[in-house]
């Protein structure tokens, strides 16, 4: 009889559940998927063209240093390409950070409504995740600083946050970076940074300090979630460490090509961001008129809040019967809320109409 066991912490991980994409008994053409914060307009046509151009070279290994994509990211964002690392989604960068900087006896801080992968990656590395309260669904810098101690190695902040859509400003982020123990890294998850006007995702903070890392993704505004491409920007010493533990061919050739074309197509990205702002306001205001409030979102979704968990569940069930899939977020400590992706205009109007019918039927 064997005694084969996984590393401590792994069996404490609850499996991550992605957003649903199908509904039993509902024809696929009637299903409106608003559960994964995907870009309803899809990727740039230039990204699609670049992806298709790779079809004849699928037998070739991809670049191991991601030089062309790093150069493109650096050019578009005004960053040093040598301080950029690419990964299979920003999830991999998060995982690499935990693998490299946290282990048994160490602590990894995240906020109470923060992205689930922070806890998962900490546990996978053998570290202890530490959940810190938020203040009315907004990151609380003072609470994080109070929780930090000699065991703290990483602090993860999603800004804007998923699933709340809220964010904190540059002064608060700087205060957090300056107040952490000198052995701790602050990781700013900027998966939704492109949806915020005049926001660099924390790049300037990375430039000014040696204890800050920024992560970004091509899955949201760039519409490349199916290809799994992300990147990080960090001090050179951190990039050197992460490159030592990442796989040499962790991003495929077609994904690298599509991501490079996507980040260079600034006009398409700007149009997507502008449409998201317009339609996000339409969705939030339409729901508010129906008595369903949400915090001011800076992302491509709204967190619709109901008086009770029972009402949120009832509304979700109603939407599903109408062929609309949104995201329950009870697992994020928000049982009374539903996270709703901002779709195109037809999708936004369909959601508002369905919630209106629900409210009228249950009044």
Secondary structure, 3 states (H helix, E strand, C coil): CCCCCCCCCHHHCCCCCCCCCCCCCCCHHHCEECCCCCCCCCCCHHHHHHHHCCHHHCCCCCCCCCHHHHHHHHHHHCCCHHHEEEECHHHHHHHHHHHHHCCCCCEEEEECCCCHHHHHHHHHCCCEEEEECCCCCCCCHHHHHHHCCCCEEEEEEECCCCCCCCCCCHHHHHHHHHHCCCCCEEEEECCCHHHCCCCCCCHHHHHHCCCEEEEEECCCCCCCCCCCCEEEECCHHHHHHHHHHCCCCCCCHHHHHHHHHHHHCHHHHHHHHHHHHHHHHHHHHHHHHCCCCCCCCCCCEEEEECCCHHHHHHHHHHHHHCCEECEECHHHCCCCEEEEECCCHHHHHHHHHHHHHHHHHHC
